[in-house]
């Protein structure tokens, strides 16, 4: 007959896995939730960022700690930009409004009100000339009055857009 043991087994030590983070280092100039660390399973420094109750992880593909810290800053910046461009989270950014404009233009092509070439030129113009300056700005902060140097690249005498060159006035 088998005896039933109700006691839970006890362990004197916990064996870490090959993916348990070690040498955790916060990234200077970033929030404390942005860190690099090492794991036994890899020779590379790893990047992690704690957001919305979970870690976003990525390998830096670098073995040098100082280079990994620089790469971690770049990875963090990229995450922030992507979050800022999330239309469902930030519906009033210039990027979100421009996306809605392009979506409505696509419908206008189907109806025949505009040509697809015009739509493609607008996409090119937004991506190359406008969004780099305004994509993360909230549209409520935009006005006709800007600081002198802020829009100088947009108002230069000749602006090349796709297949055509236009002169601004």
DSSP file (Angstrom, degrees, kcal/mol; ACC not computed):
  #  RESIDUE AA STRUCTURE BP1 BP2  ACC     N-H-->O    O-->H-N    N-H-->O    O-->H-N    TCO  KAPPA ALPHA  PHI   PSI    X-CA   Y-CA   Z-CA
    1    1 A X              0   0    0      0, 0.0     2,-0.3     0, 0.0     0, 0.0   0.000 360.0 360.0 360.0 140.6    0.0    0.0    0.0
    2    2 A X        -     0   0    0      1,-0.0     2,-0.4     0, 0.0     0, 0.0  -0.642 360.0-136.2 -88.3 138.7    1.2    3.5   -0.9
    3    3 A X        -     0   0    0     -2,-0.3     2,-0.5     2,-0.0    -1,-0.0  -0.769  15.2-134.5 -93.3 139.4    1.6    6.1    1.7
    4    4 A X        -     0   0    0     -2,-0.4     2,-0.6     2,-0.0    -1,-0.0  -0.828  15.2-158.4 -96.7 125.3    0.3    9.6    0.9
    5    5 A X        -     0   0    0     -2,-0.5    -2,-0.0     1,-0.1     0, 0.0  -0.910  12.0-176.3-106.4 121.1    2.7   12.4    1.8
    6    6 A X        +     0   0    0     -2,-0.6     2,-0.2     2,-0.1    -1,-0.1   0.574  52.1 104.8 -92.5  -9.0    1.1   15.8    2.2
    7    7 A X  S    S-     0   0    0      1,-0.1     2,-0.3     3,-0.0    -2,-0.1  -0.515  71.4-126.2 -75.6 138.0    4.3   17.7    2.9
    8    8 A X        -     0   0    0     -2,-0.2    -2,-0.1     1,-0.1    -1,-0.1  -0.596  31.2-105.4 -79.2 141.5    5.6   19.8    0.0
    9    9 A X        -     0   0    0     -2,-0.3     2,-0.4     1,-0.0    -1,-0.1  -0.398  34.0-143.7 -66.4 145.6    9.2   19.1   -0.9
   10   10 A X        -     0   0    0     -2,-0.1     2,-0.4    -3,-0.0    -1,-0.0  -0.877   6.2-153.0-111.5 145.0   11.7   21.8    0.2
   11   11 A X        -     0   0    0     -2,-0.4     3,-0.1     1,-0.1    -2,-0.0  -0.957   9.3-152.9-118.1 134.6   14.7   22.9   -1.8
   12   12 A X  S    S+     0   0    0     -2,-0.4     2,-0.3     1,-0.1    -1,-0.1   0.775  81.6  15.8 -77.3 -26.4   17.8   24.3   -0.1
   13   13 A X  S    S-     0   0    0      2,-0.0     2,-0.5     0, 0.0    -1,-0.1  -0.976  71.3-126.2-145.1 157.5   18.7   26.4   -3.1
   14   14 A X        -     0   0    0     -2,-0.3     2,-0.7    -3,-0.1    -3,-0.0  -0.923  21.7-139.5-107.5 125.1   17.2   27.6   -6.3
   15   15 A X        -     0   0    0     -2,-0.5     2,-0.0     1,-0.0    -2,-0.0  -0.742  20.8-135.0 -85.1 114.5   19.0   26.8   -9.5
   16   16 A X        -     0   0    0     -2,-0.7     2,-0.1     1,-0.1    -1,-0.0  -0.352  19.4-121.9 -67.9 149.5   18.9   29.9  -11.9
   17   17 A X    >   -     0   0    0      1,-0.1     3,-1.3    -2,-0.0    23,-0.3  -0.350  25.7-104.0 -83.9 171.8   18.1   29.2  -15.5
   18   18 A X  T 3  S+     0   0    0      1,-0.3    23,-2.2    22,-0.1    22,-0.2   0.614 121.5  51.8 -70.7 -10.8   20.3   30.1  -18.4
   19   19 A X  T 3  S+     0   0    0     21,-0.2     2,-0.4    20,-0.2    -1,-0.3   0.268  76.1 121.7-110.0  11.0   18.0   33.1  -19.1
   20   20 A X  S <  S-     0   0    0     -3,-1.3    20,-0.5     1,-0.1    21,-0.1  -0.618  70.4-112.9 -72.7 126.6   17.9   34.6  -15.7
   21   21 A X        +     0   0    0     -2,-0.4     2,-0.3    18,-0.1    18,-0.2  -0.341  40.9 175.4 -64.1 137.7   19.2   38.2  -15.9
   22   22 A X  E     +A   38   0A   0     16,-3.1    16,-3.1     1,-0.2    -1,-0.0  -0.891  57.9  30.1-132.1 165.9   22.5   39.0  -14.3
   23   23 A X  E    S-     0   0A   0     -2,-0.3     2,-0.2    14,-0.2    -1,-0.2   0.897  77.3-166.9  52.1  46.6   24.6   42.2  -14.2
   24   24 A X  E     -     0   0A   0     13,-0.2     2,-0.4    -3,-0.1    13,-0.2  -0.480   7.8-177.0 -69.7 130.0   21.5   44.4  -14.5
   25   25 A X  E     -A   36   0A   0     11,-3.2    11,-2.8    -2,-0.2     2,-0.1  -0.987  22.5-131.7-133.3 121.1   22.5   47.9  -15.4
   26   26 A X  E     -A   35   0A   0     -2,-0.4     2,-0.6     9,-0.2     9,-0.3  -0.417  30.1-114.9 -67.1 150.3   20.1   50.9  -15.7
   27   27 A X    >   -     0   0    0      7,-2.3     3,-1.6     4,-0.4     7,-0.2  -0.780  31.1-121.1 -89.6 118.9   20.7   53.0  -18.9
   28   28 A X  T 3  S+     0   0    0     -2,-0.6     3,-0.1     1,-0.2    -1,-0.0  -0.294  95.8  23.6 -60.0 139.3   21.9   56.5  -18.0
   29   29 A X  T 3  S+     0   0    0      1,-0.3     2,-0.3    44,-0.0    -1,-0.2   0.484 110.4  87.7  85.0   2.4   19.6   59.3  -19.2
   30   30 A X  S <  S-     0   0    0     -3,-1.6    -1,-0.3     4,-0.1    43,-0.0  -0.821  91.4 -79.4-124.8 165.1   16.6   57.0  -19.4
   31   31 A X    >   -     0   0    0     -2,-0.3     3,-2.1     1,-0.1    -4,-0.4  -0.242  48.3-106.9 -58.9 156.5   13.9   56.0  -16.9
   32   32 A X  T 3  S+     0   0    0      1,-0.3    -1,-0.1    -6,-0.1    -4,-0.0   0.669 116.7  69.2 -63.0 -15.0   15.0   53.3  -14.4
   33   33 A X  T 3  S+     0   0    0     17,-0.1    17,-1.2    -7,-0.1     2,-0.6   0.533  81.5  85.7 -80.2  -5.2   12.8   50.8  -16.1
   34   34 A X  E <   + B   0  49A   0     -3,-2.1    -7,-2.3    15,-0.2     2,-0.3  -0.876  64.5 156.3 -97.5 117.8   15.2   50.9  -19.1
   35   35 A X  E     -AB  26  48A   0     13,-2.8    13,-2.6    -2,-0.6     2,-0.3  -0.937  37.9-145.0-141.0 157.2   18.0   48.4  -18.5
   36   36 A X  E     +AB  25  47A   0    -11,-2.8   -11,-3.2    -2,-0.3     2,-0.3  -0.912  29.8 165.4-115.7 154.7   20.7   46.3  -20.0
   37   37 A X  E     - B   0  46A   0      9,-1.9     9,-3.5    -2,-0.3     2,-0.3  -0.967  29.6-118.6-158.0 168.5   21.6   42.9  -18.6
   38   38 A X  E     -A   22   0A   0    -16,-3.1   -16,-3.1    -2,-0.3     2,-0.3  -0.837  18.2-163.0-112.3 153.3   23.5   39.7  -19.3
   39   39 A X    >   -     0   0    0      5,-0.5     3,-1.5     3,-0.4   -20,-0.2  -0.970  28.3-124.1-130.5 151.1   22.2   36.2  -19.4
   40   40 A X  T 3  S+     0   0    0    -20,-0.5   -21,-0.2    -2,-0.3   -22,-0.1   0.797 107.6  63.1 -62.6 -28.7   24.2   33.0  -19.3
   41   41 A X  T 3  S+     0   0    0    -23,-2.2     2,-0.3   -21,-0.1    -1,-0.3   0.528 106.3  44.5 -77.1  -5.4   22.7   31.8  -22.6
   42   42 A X    <   -     0   0    0     -3,-1.5    -3,-0.4   -24,-0.2     4,-0.1  -0.985  59.6-149.3-141.6 148.9   24.1   34.6  -24.6
   43   43 A X  S    S+     0   0    0     -2,-0.3     2,-0.2    -5,-0.1    -1,-0.1   0.567  79.7  86.8 -87.4 -10.0   27.4   36.5  -25.0
   44   44 A X  S    S-     0   0    0      1,-0.1    -5,-0.5    -5,-0.0     2,-0.3  -0.552  84.9-109.7 -91.8 153.7   25.5   39.7  -25.9
   45   45 A X        -     0   0    0     17,-2.8    15,-2.4    -2,-0.2    16,-0.5  -0.598  35.9-142.2 -73.7 142.0   24.1   42.4  -23.6
   46   46 A X  E     -BC  37  59A   0     -9,-3.5    -9,-1.9    -2,-0.3     2,-0.4  -0.753   4.2-141.7-106.9 155.0   20.3   42.3  -23.6
   47   47 A X  E     +BC  36  58A   0     11,-3.4    11,-2.2    -2,-0.3     2,-0.3  -0.914  20.4 176.7-114.0 140.8   17.9   45.3  -23.5
   48   48 A X  E     -BC  35  57A   0    -13,-2.6   -13,-2.8    -2,-0.4     2,-0.4  -0.997  11.8-173.4-145.6 149.3   14.7   45.5  -21.5
   49   49 A X  E     -BC  34  56A   0      7,-1.8     7,-2.8    -2,-0.3     2,-0.6  -0.981  20.2-139.3-141.3 122.6   12.1   48.1  -20.9
   50   50 A X  E     + C   0  55A   0    -17,-1.2     2,-0.3    -2,-0.4     5,-0.2  -0.754  37.5 153.8 -89.6 118.5    9.2   47.7  -18.4
   51   51 A X  E >   - C   0  54A   0      3,-3.0     3,-1.5    -2,-0.6    -2,-0.1  -0.996  59.5  -0.8-147.0 138.7    5.9   49.1  -19.8
   52   52 A X  T 3  S-     0   0    0     -2,-0.3    -1,-0.1     1,-0.3     3,-0.1   0.856 130.0 -51.2  51.0  43.3    2.3   48.3  -19.2
   53   53 A X  T 3  S+     0   0    0      1,-0.2     2,-0.3    -3,-0.0    -1,-0.3   0.582 123.1  75.3  78.4  11.1    3.0   45.5  -16.8
   54   54 A X  E <  S-C   51   0A   0     -3,-1.5    -3,-3.0    -5,-0.1     2,-0.4  -0.976  77.2-107.6-149.1 162.3    5.5   43.6  -18.9
   55   55 A X  E     -C   50   0A   0     -2,-0.3     2,-0.6    -5,-0.2    -5,-0.2  -0.767  16.7-150.0 -92.6 135.7    9.0   43.7  -20.2
   56   56 A X  E     -C   49   0A   0     -7,-2.8    -7,-1.8    -2,-0.4     2,-0.3  -0.936  28.5-168.5 -96.7 121.6    9.9   44.5  -23.8
   57   57 A X  E     +C   48   0A   0     -2,-0.6     2,-0.3    -9,-0.2    -9,-0.2  -0.864  17.7 159.3-119.0 147.7   13.1   42.6  -24.5
   58   58 A X  E     -C   47   0A   0    -11,-2.2   -11,-3.4    -2,-0.3     2,-0.3  -0.954  37.8-114.0-161.0 145.6   15.6   42.7  -27.3
   59   59 A X  E     -C   46   0A   0     -2,-0.3   -13,-0.2   -13,-0.2   -14,-0.0  -0.616  12.5-151.2 -79.5 140.3   19.2   41.7  -27.8
   60   60 A X        -     0   0    0    -15,-2.4   -14,-0.1    -2,-0.3    -1,-0.1   0.655  26.0-138.0 -81.7 -15.6   21.7   44.5  -28.4
   61   61 A X        +     0   0    0    -16,-0.5     2,-0.4     1,-0.2   -15,-0.1   0.743  67.1 114.5  61.9  25.0   23.9   42.1  -30.5
   62   62 A X        -     0   0    0    -17,-0.5   -17,-2.8     1,-0.1    -1,-0.2  -0.966  51.5-168.6-128.5 142.8   26.8   43.8  -28.7
   63   63 A X        +     0   0    0     -2,-0.4     2,-0.4   -19,-0.2    -1,-0.1   0.648  69.4  88.2 -99.3 -20.5   29.4   42.4  -26.3
   64   64 A X  S  > S-     0   0    0      1,-0.1     4,-2.2   -19,-0.1     5,-0.2  -0.690  70.4-146.9 -83.1 126.8   30.9   45.8  -25.3
   65   65 A X  H  > S+     0   0    0     -2,-0.4     4,-2.2     1,-0.2     5,-0.2   0.900  95.1  49.1 -63.8 -44.4   29.0   47.3  -22.4
   66   66 A X  H  > S+     0   0    0      1,-0.2     4,-1.8     2,-0.2    -1,-0.2   0.893 113.5  47.0 -66.0 -38.7   29.4   51.0  -23.4
   67   67 A X  H  > S+     0   0    0      2,-0.2     4,-2.5     1,-0.2    -1,-0.2   0.884 110.6  53.4 -67.0 -37.5   28.3   50.3  -26.9
   68   68 A X  H  X S+     0   0    0     -4,-2.2     4,-2.4     1,-0.2    -2,-0.2   0.871 106.1  53.1 -64.8 -36.8   25.3   48.3  -25.5
   69   69 A X  H  X S+     0   0    0     -4,-2.2     4,-1.8     2,-0.2    -1,-0.2   0.915 110.3  47.1 -64.0 -42.4   24.3   51.3  -23.4
   70   70 A X  H  X S+     0   0    0     -4,-1.8     4,-1.8     1,-0.2    -2,-0.2   0.923 113.0  48.8 -63.5 -43.4   24.3   53.5  -26.5
   71   71 A X  H  X S+     0   0    0     -4,-2.5     4,-2.7     1,-0.2    -2,-0.2   0.878 107.4  56.0 -64.1 -37.3   22.3   50.9  -28.4
   72   72 A X  H  X S+     0   0    0     -4,-2.4     4,-2.6     1,-0.2    -1,-0.2   0.889 105.2  52.0 -62.5 -39.3   19.8   50.6  -25.5
   73   73 A X  H  X S+     0   0    0     -4,-1.8     4,-2.5     2,-0.2    -1,-0.2   0.918 111.0  47.7 -61.9 -42.6   19.2   54.4  -25.7
   74   74 A X  H  X S+     0   0    0     -4,-1.8     4,-2.4     2,-0.2    -2,-0.2   0.916 111.9  49.4 -64.0 -43.2   18.5   54.1  -29.4
   75   75 A X  H  X S+     0   0    0     -4,-2.7     4,-2.1     2,-0.2    -2,-0.2   0.911 111.6  49.3 -62.2 -42.1   16.2   51.1  -28.8
   76   76 A X  H  X S+     0   0    0     -4,-2.6     4,-2.4     2,-0.2    -2,-0.2   0.923 110.1  50.8 -62.6 -44.6   14.3   53.0  -26.1
   77   77 A X  H  X S+     0   0    0     -4,-2.5     4,-2.4     1,-0.2    -2,-0.2   0.907 109.4  51.2 -59.2 -42.6   14.0   56.1  -28.4
   78   78 A X  H  X S+     0   0    0     -4,-2.4     4,-2.3     1,-0.2    -1,-0.2   0.891 109.5  50.1 -62.6 -39.9   12.5   53.9  -31.2
   79   79 A X  H  X S+     0   0    0     -4,-2.1     4,-2.6     2,-0.2    -2,-0.2   0.923 110.7  49.4 -63.9 -44.1   10.0   52.4  -28.7
   80   80 A X  H  X S+     0   0    0     -4,-2.4     4,-2.4     2,-0.2    -2,-0.2   0.907 110.7  49.9 -62.8 -42.4    8.9   55.8  -27.6
   81   81 A X  H  X S+     0   0    0     -4,-2.4     4,-1.6     2,-0.2    -1,-0.2   0.927 111.7  48.3 -62.5 -44.7    8.5   57.0  -31.2
   82   82 A X  H  < S+     0   0    0     -4,-2.3     4,-0.4     1,-0.2    -2,-0.2   0.901 111.9  49.3 -63.1 -40.7    6.4   53.9  -32.1
   83   83 A X  H >< S+     0   0    0     -4,-2.6     3,-1.1     1,-0.2    -1,-0.2   0.904 110.1  51.2 -63.5 -40.0    4.3   54.4  -29.0
   84   84 A X  H 3< S+     0   0    0     -4,-2.4    -1,-0.2     1,-0.3    -2,-0.2   0.799 108.9  51.7 -67.5 -28.2    3.8   58.1  -29.9
   85   85 A X  T 3< S+     0   0    0     -4,-1.6     2,-0.8    -5,-0.2    -1,-0.3   0.476  78.4 115.7 -87.6  -1.7    2.7   57.1  -33.4
   86   86 A X    X>  -     0   0    0     -3,-1.1     4,-2.8    -4,-0.4     3,-0.8  -0.580  54.4-159.2 -71.3 109.2    0.1   54.6  -32.1
   87   87 A X  T 34 S+     0   0    0     -2,-0.8    -1,-0.2     1,-0.3     6,-0.1   0.821  87.5  56.7 -62.0 -34.5   -3.1   56.2  -33.4
   88   88 A X  T 34 S+     0   0    0      1,-0.2     3,-0.3     2,-0.1    -1,-0.3   0.806 115.8  36.7 -70.0 -27.6   -5.3   54.4  -30.8
   89   89 A X  T <4 S+     0   0    0     -3,-0.8     2,-0.4     1,-0.2    -2,-0.2   0.853 131.6  26.7 -89.4 -40.3   -3.2   55.8  -27.9
   90   90 A X    ><  +     0   0    0     -4,-2.8     3,-1.2    -7,-0.2     6,-0.3  -0.707  66.5 165.1-124.8  77.9   -2.5   59.3  -29.3
   91   91 A X  T 3  S+     0   0    0     -2,-0.4    -1,-0.1    -3,-0.3    -4,-0.1   0.595  72.1  55.9 -73.9  -9.0   -5.4   60.1  -31.8
   92   92 A X  T 3  S+     0   0    0      4,-0.1    47,-3.1     5,-0.0    48,-0.3   0.268  76.3 114.9-109.6  13.4   -4.6   63.8  -31.9
   93   93 A X  B <> S-D  138   0B   0     -3,-1.2     4,-2.3    45,-0.3    45,-0.3  -0.436  78.5-114.9 -75.1 158.7   -1.0   63.8  -33.0
   94   94 A X  H  > S+     0   0    0     43,-2.6     4,-2.7    40,-0.6     5,-0.2   0.877 118.3  56.8 -59.8 -36.8   -0.1   65.2  -36.4
   95   95 A X  H  > S+     0   0    0     40,-1.8     4,-2.3    39,-0.3    -1,-0.2   0.925 107.2  47.5 -59.4 -45.9    0.9   61.7  -37.5
   96   96 A X  H  > S+     0   0    0     39,-0.3     4,-2.1    -6,-0.3    -2,-0.2   0.906 113.7  46.9 -64.2 -42.2   -2.6   60.3  -36.6
   97   97 A X  H  X S+     0   0    0     -4,-2.3     4,-2.4     2,-0.2    -1,-0.2   0.901 111.6  51.0 -68.0 -40.0   -4.4   63.1  -38.4
   98   98 A X  H  X S+     0   0    0     -4,-2.7     4,-2.5    -5,-0.2    -2,-0.2   0.893 109.3  51.6 -63.4 -38.9   -2.1   62.7  -41.5
   99   99 A X  H  X S+     0   0    0     -4,-2.3     4,-2.2     2,-0.2    -2,-0.2   0.912 110.0  48.5 -63.7 -42.6   -2.9   58.9  -41.5
  100  100 A X  H  X S+     0   0    0     -4,-2.1     4,-2.3     2,-0.2    -2,-0.2   0.896 110.4  52.4 -63.4 -39.6   -6.6   59.6  -41.3
  101  101 A X  H  X S+     0   0    0     -4,-2.4     4,-2.1     2,-0.2    -2,-0.2   0.929 110.4  46.9 -61.0 -46.3   -6.2   62.1  -44.2
  102  102 A X  H  X S+     0   0    0     -4,-2.5     4,-1.9     1,-0.2    -1,-0.2   0.872 110.9  52.5 -66.5 -36.0   -4.4   59.6  -46.3
  103  103 A X  H  X S+     0   0    0     -4,-2.2     4,-1.2     2,-0.2    -1,-0.2   0.904 110.5  47.4 -63.7 -41.0   -7.0   56.9  -45.5
  104  104 A X  H  X S+     0   0    0     -4,-2.3     4,-1.6     1,-0.2    -2,-0.2   0.852 108.7  55.3 -69.7 -32.6   -9.8   59.3  -46.6
  105  105 A X  H  X S+     0   0    0     -4,-2.1     4,-1.8     1,-0.2    -1,-0.2   0.882 101.3  58.2 -64.2 -37.8   -7.8   60.1  -49.8
  106  106 A X  H  X S+     0   0    0     -4,-1.9     4,-1.4     1,-0.2    -1,-0.2   0.878 106.3  48.9 -60.5 -36.8   -7.7   56.4  -50.6
  107  107 A X  H  X S+     0   0    0     -4,-1.2     4,-1.7     1,-0.2    -1,-0.2   0.863 106.6  56.3 -68.7 -35.5  -11.5   56.5  -50.6
  108  108 A X  H  X>S+     0   0    0     -4,-1.6     5,-2.1     1,-0.2     4,-1.4   0.815 102.7  55.9 -66.2 -30.0  -11.5   59.5  -52.8
  109  109 A X  H  <5S+     0   0    0     -4,-1.8    -1,-0.2     2,-0.2    -2,-0.2   0.927 105.8  50.9 -65.3 -44.2   -9.5   57.6  -55.4
  110  110 A X  H  <5S+     0   0    0     -4,-1.4    -2,-0.2     1,-0.2    -1,-0.2   0.868 112.1  46.5 -61.2 -37.6  -12.1   54.9  -55.5
  111  111 A X  H  <5S-     0   0    0     -4,-1.7    -1,-0.2     1,-0.0    -2,-0.2   0.769 115.3-118.3 -76.0 -25.6  -14.8   57.5  -56.1
  112  112 A X  T  <5S+     0   0    0     -4,-1.4    -3,-0.2     2,-0.2    -2,-0.1   0.576  78.4 122.6  99.1  12.0  -12.7   59.1  -58.7
  113  113 A X  S   <S+     0   0    0     -5,-2.1     2,-0.3    -6,-0.1    -4,-0.2   0.790  79.7  19.5 -77.1 -27.7  -12.3   62.5  -57.1
  114  114 A X  S    S-     0   0    0     -6,-0.9    -2,-0.2    -9,-0.2     2,-0.2  -0.935  82.5-111.4-136.5 162.1   -8.5   62.4  -57.1
  115  115 A X     >  -     0   0    0     -2,-0.3     4,-1.7     1,-0.1     5,-0.1  -0.557  23.3-121.9 -90.8 158.4   -5.9   60.4  -59.0
  116  116 A X  H  > S+     0   0    0      1,-0.2     4,-2.5     2,-0.2     5,-0.2   0.820 113.2  59.1 -67.8 -29.3   -3.7   57.7  -57.4
  117  117 A X  H  > S+     0   0    0      2,-0.2     4,-2.4     1,-0.2    -1,-0.2   0.921 104.4  49.6 -64.5 -42.7   -0.6   59.7  -58.6
  118  118 A X  H  > S+     0   0    0      1,-0.2     4,-2.0     2,-0.2    -1,-0.2   0.903 111.3  49.9 -60.7 -41.4   -1.8   62.7  -56.6
  119  119 A X  H  X S+     0   0    0     -4,-1.7     4,-2.2     2,-0.2    -2,-0.2   0.916 110.1  49.6 -63.6 -44.6   -2.3   60.5  -53.6
  120  120 A X  H  X S+     0   0    0     -4,-2.5     4,-2.4     1,-0.2    -2,-0.2   0.875 109.9  51.4 -63.8 -38.0    1.2   59.0  -53.9
  121  121 A X  H  X S+     0   0    0     -4,-2.4     4,-2.6     2,-0.2    -1,-0.2   0.888 109.2  50.6 -65.8 -38.5    2.8   62.5  -54.2
  122  122 A X  H  X S+     0   0    0     -4,-2.0     4,-2.6     2,-0.2    -2,-0.2   0.900 109.9  50.2 -65.3 -40.1    0.9   63.5  -51.0
  123  123 A X  H  X S+     0   0    0     -4,-2.2     4,-2.6     2,-0.2     5,-0.2   0.942 112.7  46.6 -61.1 -48.0    2.3   60.4  -49.2
  124  124 A X  H  X S+     0   0    0     -4,-2.4     4,-2.7     1,-0.2     5,-0.4   0.922 112.7  49.5 -60.6 -45.7    5.8   61.1  -50.3
  125  125 A X  H  X>S+     0   0    0     -4,-2.6     4,-2.3     1,-0.2     5,-1.4   0.912 112.7  46.9 -62.7 -44.3    5.5   64.8  -49.3
  126  126 A X  I  <>S+     0   0    0     -4,-2.6     5,-3.3     3,-0.2     4,-0.4   0.950 116.5  43.5 -62.3 -48.9    4.2   63.9  -45.9
  127  127 A X  I  <5S+     0   0    0     -4,-2.6     5,-0.3    -5,-0.2    -2,-0.2   0.879 123.7  33.9 -67.0 -38.5    6.8   61.3  -45.2
  128  128 A X  I  <5S+     0   0    0     -4,-2.7    -3,-0.2    -5,-0.2    -2,-0.2   0.837 134.0  14.9 -89.6 -32.8    9.8   63.2  -46.5
  129  129 A X  I  <5S+     0   0    0     -4,-2.3     4,-0.2    -5,-0.4    -3,-0.2   0.786 127.3  31.6-114.2 -36.1    9.0   66.8  -45.7
  130  130 A X  I >><S+     0   0    0     -5,-1.4     4,-1.8    -4,-0.4     3,-1.4   0.927 109.4  52.9 -97.3 -52.8    6.2   67.2  -43.1
  131  131 A X  H 3><S+     0   0    0     -5,-3.3     4,-2.4     1,-0.3     5,-0.2   0.827  98.3  64.7 -60.7 -34.8    6.2   64.3  -40.7
  132  132 A X  H 34 S+     0   0    0     -6,-0.4    -1,-0.3    -5,-0.3    -2,-0.1   0.834 114.0  34.8 -57.2 -27.9    9.8   64.5  -39.7
  133  133 A X  H <4 S+     0   0    0     -3,-1.4    -2,-0.2    -4,-0.2    -1,-0.2   0.834 134.4  19.6 -90.7 -36.8    9.0   68.0  -38.1
  134  134 A X  H >< S+     0   0    0     -4,-1.8     3,-1.6     1,-0.1   -40,-0.6   0.472  82.9 109.1-118.1  -3.8    5.5   67.5  -36.8
  135  135 A X  T 3< S+     0   0    0     -4,-2.4   -40,-1.8     1,-0.3   -39,-0.3   0.803  89.5  36.2 -55.2 -38.0    4.7   63.8  -36.4
  136  136 A X  T 3  S+     0   0    0     -5,-0.2    -1,-0.3   -42,-0.2     2,-0.2   0.516  94.5 106.1 -94.8  -3.2    4.7   63.7  -32.6
  137  137 A X  S <  S-     0   0    0     -3,-1.6   -43,-2.6     1,-0.1     2,-0.3  -0.489  75.5-117.7 -75.4 143.8    3.1   67.1  -32.0
  138  138 A X  B >   -D   93   0B   0    -45,-0.3     3,-2.0    -2,-0.2     4,-0.5  -0.645  20.3-130.2 -76.7 136.0   -0.4   67.4  -30.9
  139  139 A X  G >  S+     0   0    0    -47,-3.1     3,-1.0    -2,-0.3    -1,-0.1   0.775 105.0  66.2 -62.7 -24.5   -2.5   69.2  -33.6
  140  140 A X  G 3  S+     0   0    0    -48,-0.3    -1,-0.3     1,-0.2   -47,-0.1   0.723  97.8  54.8 -69.4 -18.2   -3.9   71.5  -30.9
  141  141 A X  G <  S+     0   0    0     -3,-2.0     2,-0.3     2,-0.0    -1,-0.2   0.580  89.0  95.9 -88.9  -9.6   -0.5   73.0  -30.4
  142  142 A X    <   +     0   0    0     -3,-1.0     2,-0.3    -4,-0.5     4,-0.1  -0.602  47.1 156.2 -83.1 140.2    0.0   73.8  -34.1
  143  143 A X        -     0   0    0     -2,-0.3    -2,-0.0     2,-0.2    -3,-0.0  -0.901  56.2 -98.3-148.2 176.8   -0.8   77.3  -35.2
  144  144 A X  S    S+     0   0    0     -2,-0.3     2,-0.7     1,-0.1    -1,-0.0   0.792 104.7  77.1 -71.7 -27.0    0.1   79.7  -38.1
  145  145 A X        +     0   0    0     -3,-0.0     2,-0.3     0, 0.0    -2,-0.2  -0.771  62.5 163.5 -89.8 116.8    2.7   81.4  -35.9
  146  146 A X        -     0   0    0     -2,-0.7     2,-0.1    -4,-0.1    -2,-0.0  -0.817  46.3 -85.5-123.6 165.0    5.9   79.4  -35.5
  147  147 A X    >>  -     0   0    0     -2,-0.3     3,-1.1     1,-0.1     4,-0.7  -0.418  49.2-107.2 -66.4 149.1    9.3   80.2  -34.3
  148  148 A X  T 34 S+     0   0    0      1,-0.3     3,-0.4     2,-0.2    -1,-0.1   0.858 114.8  34.8 -50.9 -48.5   11.5   81.6  -37.2
  149  149 A X  T >4 S+     0   0    0      1,-0.2     3,-0.7     2,-0.1     4,-0.4   0.560  97.0  86.9 -85.4  -6.9   13.8   78.6  -37.7
  150  150 A X  T <4 S+     0   0    0     -3,-1.1    -1,-0.2     1,-0.2     3,-0.2   0.854 103.4  21.4 -66.4 -37.3   11.2   75.9  -37.0
  151  151 A X  T >X S+     0   0    0     -4,-0.7     4,-1.4    -3,-0.4     3,-0.7   0.145  86.2 114.4-116.6  19.5    9.7   75.6  -40.5
  152  152 A X  T <4 S+     0   0    0     -3,-0.7     3,-0.2     1,-0.3    -1,-0.1   0.861  77.0  53.8 -61.2 -35.5   12.6   77.0  -42.5
  153  153 A X  T >4 S+     0   0    0     -4,-0.4     3,-0.6     1,-0.2    -1,-0.3   0.809 109.1  49.9 -68.6 -27.7   13.2   73.6  -44.2
  154  154 A X  T <4 S+     0   0    0     -3,-0.7    -1,-0.2     1,-0.2    -2,-0.2   0.742 113.3  44.9 -81.2 -22.5    9.5   73.5  -45.2
  155  155 A X  T 3< S+     0   0    0     -4,-1.4    -1,-0.2    -3,-0.2    -2,-0.2   0.107  78.2 136.3-110.2  22.0    9.5   77.0  -46.7
  156  156 A X    <   -     0   0    0     -3,-0.6    12,-0.3    -5,-0.1     3,-0.1  -0.320  69.2-105.6 -66.2 156.2   12.8   76.8  -48.7
  157  157 A X  S    S+     0   0    0      1,-0.2    11,-1.4    10,-0.1     2,-0.5   0.856 105.8  31.8 -54.9 -41.5   12.6   78.3  -52.2
  158  158 A X  E     -E  167   0C   0      9,-0.2     2,-0.5     2,-0.0     9,-0.2  -0.973  67.3-175.7-123.8 124.0   12.6   75.0  -54.0
  159  159 A X  E     -E  166   0C   0      7,-1.6     7,-1.6    -2,-0.5     2,-0.5  -0.975  15.4-147.6-118.6 123.0   11.1   71.9  -52.5
  160  160 A X  E     +E  165   0C   0     -2,-0.5     2,-0.4     5,-0.2     5,-0.2  -0.785  18.5 178.3 -93.5 127.8   11.4   68.6  -54.4
  161  161 A X  E >   -E  164   0C   0      3,-2.1     3,-1.9    -2,-0.5     2,-0.1  -0.914  51.4 -66.8-133.1 106.4    8.6   66.2  -54.1
  162  162 A X  T 3  S-     0   0    0     -2,-0.4    -1,-0.0     1,-0.3   -41,-0.0  -0.302 115.3  -7.0  59.7-123.3    8.6   62.9  -55.9
  163  163 A X  T 3  S+     0   0    0     -2,-0.1     2,-0.3    -3,-0.1    -1,-0.3   0.625 126.7  60.1 -84.2 -14.8    8.4   63.4  -59.7
  164  164 A X  E <   -E  161   0C   0     -3,-1.9    -3,-2.1   -43,-0.0     2,-0.5  -0.827  63.7-147.5-120.2 155.8    7.7   67.1  -59.7
  165  165 A X  E     -E  160   0C   0     -2,-0.3     2,-0.3    -5,-0.2    -5,-0.2  -0.982  21.5-170.5-117.4 128.5    9.5   70.2  -58.4
  166  166 A X  E     -E  159   0C   0     -7,-1.6    -7,-1.6    -2,-0.5     2,-0.5  -0.892  19.3-133.3-121.3 150.9    7.4   73.1  -57.2
  167  167 A X  E     -E  158   0C   0     -2,-0.3     2,-0.2    -9,-0.2    -9,-0.2  -0.891  23.1-141.6-102.8 125.9    8.3   76.6  -56.3
  168  168 A X              0   0    0    -11,-1.4   -13,-0.0    -2,-0.5     0, 0.0  -0.542 360.0 360.0 -86.3 155.0    6.8   77.8  -53.0
  169  169 A X              0   0    0     -2,-0.2    -1,-0.1     0, 0.0   -12,-0.1   0.369 360.0 360.0-117.1 360.0    5.5   81.4  -52.7
